[in-house]
Amino acid sequence: MLALLALVLGFASLLMGPANLPVSEIVTGLLSRDGIASVIAQQIRFPRAALALLVGAALGASGAALQGLFRNPLAEPGVTGVTSVAGLGAVIAFYFGFASAHPVLLPTFAVVGALASACILYLLSRAGAGAVALVLGGVAIASLATALTALALSLSPNPYAMSEIVVWMMGSLKDRTLSDLAFAAPLVVFGIILLLTAARGLDALILGEEAAHSLGVNIHGIRRRVVLGVALATGAATAAAGAVSFVGLVVPHLLRPFYGYEPAKLIFPSALGAAALVTAADIAVRLISPDEKLPLGVLTALLGAPFFVWLILGMRRDR
């Protein structure tokens, strides 16, 4: 059901754009190589629709896996610092002009930043840090990355670069190309596969680290796969779309009553549900603001922040 919903929304995204083309021309354009319809369908609309699905899937699967790893319902990719450091990597590419030197350098810097954050967390886990220590480490990493990003903005000598940084940090899928899709897709898919291979181990971690270890679960191996999978998936998603907030938090909570509380049952549905949510949000952005002055990340934050507050209040009532 979720897969069908995601595909329907993805197709609806293909039909949206300033060029008012009928459905038949869009479908024909996707299958042919000649004509203006093929250029619009293949070069403009398809990358955007596909990236919306990929970005959502990356954030949803990462959120579900992190909530299982940390046994914390408030965990999501931003908690690990992966999103913030991926953003810092992209800001560095903008600040020093690497992004204008070659298009592939922007996503490369973002993914390298995500991997750097993941490596720090992995080293903490190897040193014996527990789930709480890893969360605190992620918060510290995210705070440092945010401070360095603000420093880069304040010192930027190039107004154009500063404008690009601000727009990118707000999150958007506008003007994405096939090269962006080709770079992000393998990393997102491989990252989600790593998370799925760790799902059974995450189920055992629900019982606690000592109980999981007594069952023969390689805790460090599970952490390594989750941290690396989240780094690849979230880093590639952030490189493609900028900062898209709260998706990894909201979707697993919405789906948990239907799919159960075990991470093994929740990671893949969360990927599908988040893919549908991000695609729907991207469609809503174009409907609400045809000139797209409302960024995608701002819309997801406006929806996600009240949910986050409601979730915290609900947890306090349950105590």
C-alpha positions as CSV (number, residue, x, y, z in Angstrom):
1,M,0.0,0.0,0.0
2,L,2.8,2.4,0.9
3,A,4.7,1.5,-2.2
4,L,1.7,2.1,-4.4
5,L,1.1,5.5,-2.6
6,A,4.8,6.5,-3.2
7,L,4.6,5.5,-6.9
8,V,1.3,7.4,-7.4
9,L,2.7,10.5,-5.8
10,G,5.9,10.2,-7.8
11,F,3.9,10.0,-11.0
12,A,1.9,13.0,-9.9
13,S,5.1,14.9,-9.4
14,L,6.1,14.1,-13.0
15,L,2.9,15.8,-14.2
16,M,3.6,19.1,-12.4
17,G,5.6,21.9,-13.9
18,P,5.3,25.3,-15.7
19,A,4.9,23.6,-19.1
20,N,1.3,22.4,-19.2
21,L,1.9,19.1,-20.9
22,P,-0.8,16.3,-21.0
23,V,-0.2,13.0,-19.4
24,S,0.2,11.2,-22.8
25,E,3.1,13.6,-23.8
26,I,4.8,13.1,-20.4
27,V,4.7,9.3,-20.8
28,T,5.8,9.5,-24.4
29,G,8.6,11.9,-23.4
30,L,9.9,9.5,-20.8
31,L,10.2,6.7,-23.4
32,S,11.5,8.7,-26.3
33,R,14.6,10.7,-27.0
34,D,13.2,13.3,-29.4
35,G,11.2,16.5,-28.9
36,I,10.7,19.0,-26.2
37,A,8.5,16.7,-24.2
38,S,11.4,14.2,-23.8
39,V,13.7,16.9,-22.6
40,I,11.2,18.2,-20.0
41,A,10.2,14.7,-18.8
42,Q,13.7,13.1,-18.7
43,Q,16.0,16.0,-17.8
44,I,13.8,18.2,-15.5
45,R,10.8,16.3,-14.0
46,F,12.1,12.8,-13.7
47,P,15.2,13.7,-11.7
48,R,13.1,15.8,-9.3
49,A,10.4,13.1,-8.8
50,A,13.0,10.3,-8.4
51,L,15.1,12.3,-5.9
52,A,12.0,13.1,-3.8
53,L,11.4,9.4,-3.4
54,L,15.1,8.7,-2.7
55,V,15.5,11.4,-0.2
56,G,12.4,10.4,1.7
57,A,13.4,6.8,1.7
58,A,16.9,7.6,3.0
59,L,15.6,9.8,5.8
60,G,12.7,7.4,6.8
61,A,14.9,4.3,6.9
62,S,17.6,6.1,8.8
63,G,15.2,7.5,11.4
64,A,13.7,4.1,12.1
65,A,17.1,2.4,12.4
66,L,18.5,5.1,14.7
67,Q,15.5,4.9,17.0
68,G,16.1,1.2,17.2
69,L,19.9,1.6,17.8
70,F,19.6,4.3,20.5
71,R,16.3,2.9,21.9
72,N,15.2,6.5,21.8
73,P,11.9,7.5,20.1
74,L,13.3,11.0,19.5
75,A,16.3,9.8,17.5
76,E,16.6,10.8,13.8
77,P,19.5,11.5,11.4
78,G,20.0,15.0,12.8
79,V,20.7,13.6,16.2
80,T,23.8,11.8,15.0
81,G,25.2,15.0,13.5
82,V,25.3,13.4,10.1
83,T,22.9,15.9,8.5
84,S,24.7,18.9,10.0
85,V,28.2,17.7,9.1
86,A,27.0,16.8,5.6
87,G,25.6,20.3,5.3
88,L,28.9,21.7,6.6
89,G,30.7,19.7,3.8
90,A,28.5,21.3,1.2
91,V,29.0,24.8,2.7
92,I,32.8,24.3,2.5
93,A,32.4,23.4,-1.2
94,F,30.3,26.6,-1.7
95,Y,32.6,28.8,0.4
96,F,35.9,27.9,-1.3
97,G,34.4,27.7,-4.8
98,F,34.7,24.0,-5.3
99,A,31.0,23.7,-6.1
100,S,31.4,26.0,-9.2
101,A,34.6,24.2,-10.3
102,H,32.9,20.9,-10.9
103,P,29.2,19.9,-10.1
104,V,30.2,16.5,-8.5
105,L,32.3,18.2,-5.8
106,L,29.3,19.6,-3.9
107,P,27.7,16.2,-3.2
108,T,31.1,14.7,-2.7
109,F,32.0,17.1,0.1
110,A,28.5,16.5,1.7
111,V,29.0,12.7,1.7
112,V,32.5,13.0,3.0
113,G,31.2,15.2,5.8
114,A,28.5,12.6,6.7
115,L,31.1,9.8,6.7
116,A,33.4,11.9,8.9
117,S,30.6,12.3,11.4
118,A,29.8,8.6,11.2
119,C,33.4,7.6,11.7
120,I,33.6,9.7,14.9
121,L,30.4,7.9,16.3
122,Y,31.8,4.5,15.3
123,L,35.1,5.3,17.2
124,L,33.0,6.2,20.2
125,S,31.1,2.9,20.0
126,R,34.4,1.0,19.6
127,A,35.7,2.8,22.8
128,G,32.7,1.4,24.7
129,A,30.3,4.3,24.5
130,G,26.7,3.4,25.2
131,A,23.6,4.5,23.4
132,V,23.3,7.7,25.6
133,A,26.9,8.6,25.0
134,L,26.5,8.2,21.3
135,V,23.4,10.5,21.3
136,L,25.3,13.1,23.3
137,G,28.3,12.7,20.9
138,G,26.0,13.3,17.9
139,V,24.5,16.4,19.5
140,A,28.0,17.8,20.1
141,I,29.1,17.1,16.5
142,A,25.9,18.7,15.2
143,S,26.4,21.8,17.4
144,L,30.0,22.2,16.2
145,A,29.0,21.8,12.5
146,T,26.2,24.4,13.0
147,A,28.7,26.8,14.5
148,L,31.2,26.4,11.7
149,T,28.4,26.8,9.1
150,A,27.3,30.1,10.8
151,L,31.0,31.2,10.8
152,A,31.3,30.5,7.1
153,L,28.2,32.5,6.4
154,S,29.4,35.4,8.4
155,L,32.8,35.5,6.7
156,S,31.7,34.7,3.2
157,P,33.2,37.4,0.9
158,N,31.0,36.3,-2.0
159,P,27.4,37.4,-1.8
160,Y,26.4,34.9,-4.5
161,A,28.0,32.0,-2.5
162,M,26.3,33.2,0.7
163,S,22.9,33.2,-1.1
164,E,23.5,29.7,-2.5
165,I,24.4,28.4,1.0
166,V,21.3,29.9,2.6
167,V,19.0,28.5,-0.1
168,W,20.7,25.1,0.0
169,M,20.4,24.9,3.8
170,M,16.6,25.4,3.6
171,G,16.2,22.3,1.5
172,S,14.9,22.1,-2.1
173,L,14.6,19.8,-5.1
174,K,14.4,22.6,-7.6
175,D,16.6,22.4,-10.7
176,R,18.0,19.0,-9.8
177,T,19.5,17.1,-12.7
178,L,20.2,13.5,-13.8
179,S,23.7,13.8,-12.6
180,D,22.4,14.6,-9.1
181,L,20.2,11.5,-9.3
182,A,23.0,9.3,-10.6
183,F,25.3,10.3,-7.7
184,A,22.7,10.0,-4.9
185,A,20.9,6.8,-6.0
186,P,23.7,4.2,-5.5
187,L,24.7,5.6,-2.1
188,V,21.1,5.8,-0.8
189,V,20.3,2.3,-2.0
190,F,23.5,0.8,-0.5
191,G,22.9,2.7,2.7
192,I,19.3,1.3,3.1
193,I,20.5,-2.2,2.3
194,L,23.1,-1.9,5.2
195,L,20.3,-0.8,7.5
196,L,18.1,-3.7,6.5
197,T,20.9,-6.2,7.2
198,A,21.2,-4.8,10.7
199,A,17.5,-5.0,11.4
200,R,17.5,-8.3,13.3
201,G,20.3,-7.2,15.5
202,L,18.4,-4.0,16.3
203,D,15.5,-6.2,17.4
204,A,17.8,-7.9,19.9
205,L,19.1,-4.5,21.1
206,I,15.6,-3.7,22.3
207,L,16.2,-6.1,25.2
208,G,19.4,-4.2,26.1
209,E,23.0,-4.5,25.1
210,E,23.9,-7.2,27.7
211,A,20.9,-9.3,26.7
212,A,21.7,-8.8,23.0
213,H,25.3,-9.8,23.6
214,S,24.2,-13.0,25.5
215,L,22.2,-13.9,22.4
216,G,25.3,-13.8,20.3
217,V,24.6,-10.5,18.6
218,N,27.7,-8.6,17.5
219,I,26.8,-5.2,18.9
220,H,29.7,-3.3,17.4
221,G,29.0,-4.8,14.0
222,I,25.4,-3.7,14.2
223,R,26.4,-0.2,15.2
224,R,29.0,-0.1,12.4
225,R,26.4,-1.1,9.8
226,V,23.8,1.3,11.1
227,V,26.1,4.3,11.4
228,L,27.6,3.7,8.0
229,G,24.2,3.0,6.4
230,V,22.8,6.2,7.9
231,A,25.9,8.2,6.8
232,L,25.7,7.0,3.2
233,A,21.9,7.4,2.9
234,T,21.5,10.6,4.8
235,G,24.7,12.1,3.4
236,A,23.6,11.5,-0.2
237,A,20.1,12.8,0.6
238,T,21.4,16.0,2.1
239,A,23.8,16.4,-0.8
240,A,20.9,16.2,-3.2
241,A,18.2,18.2,-1.4
242,G,19.9,20.1,1.4
243,A,18.4,20.1,4.9
244,V,15.0,18.4,5.0
245,S,14.0,18.1,8.6
246,F,11.9,15.9,10.8
247,V,11.0,13.3,8.2
248,G,13.1,10.6,9.9
249,L,11.3,11.4,13.2
250,V,7.7,11.7,12.1
251,V,7.3,8.8,9.7
252,P,8.4,5.9,12.0
253,H,6.1,7.2,14.7
254,L,3.1,7.3,12.4
255,L,3.7,3.8,11.1
256,R,4.7,2.1,14.3
257,P,1.1,1.3,15.4
258,F,0.5,-0.5,12.1
259,Y,3.8,-2.4,11.6
260,G,4.9,-3.1,15.2
261,Y,7.6,-1.8,17.4
262,E,10.5,-4.0,16.2
263,P,13.0,-2.2,13.9
264,A,13.1,-5.2,11.6
265,K,9.5,-4.6,10.7
266,L,9.7,-0.8,10.6
267,I,12.8,0.2,8.5
268,F,11.4,-0.7,5.0
269,P,7.9,0.6,5.6
270,S,9.4,3.8,7.0
271,A,11.5,4.2,3.8
272,L,8.3,3.8,1.7
273,G,6.2,6.1,3.9
274,A,8.9,8.8,4.0
275,A,9.3,8.6,0.3
276,A,5.6,9.3,-0.1
277,L,5.8,12.1,2.5
278,V,8.7,14.0,0.9
279,T,7.1,13.6,-2.6
280,A,3.8,14.9,-1.3
281,A,5.6,17.8,0.5
282,D,7.4,18.7,-2.8
283,I,4.1,18.7,-4.6
284,A,2.6,20.9,-1.9
285,V,5.5,23.4,-2.3
286,R,4.7,23.8,-6.0
287,L,1.0,24.1,-5.4
288,I,1.3,26.6,-2.5
289,S,4.1,28.7,-4.1
290,P,4.5,28.2,-7.8
291,D,7.6,30.4,-7.8
292,E,8.9,28.1,-5.1
293,K,9.8,30.8,-2.6
294,L,8.7,28.3,0.0
295,P,11.5,25.8,0.4
296,L,10.9,22.1,0.9
297,G,12.9,21.9,4.1
298,V,10.9,24.8,5.6
299,L,7.6,23.0,4.9
300,T,8.7,19.8,6.5
301,A,10.0,21.7,9.5
302,L,6.7,23.5,9.8
303,L,4.9,20.2,9.9
304,G,7.5,18.3,11.9
305,A,8.3,20.7,14.7
306,P,4.7,20.7,16.2
307,F,4.7,16.9,16.0
308,F,8.0,16.8,17.8
309,V,6.6,19.0,20.6
310,W,3.5,16.8,20.8
311,L,5.6,13.7,21.0
312,I,7.6,15.1,23.9
313,L,4.4,16.1,25.8
314,G,3.0,12.6,25.2
315,M,6.1,11.0,26.6
316,R,5.9,13.2,29.7
317,R,2.2,12.2,30.2
318,D,3.2,8.5,30.0
319,R,5.6,8.8,32.9
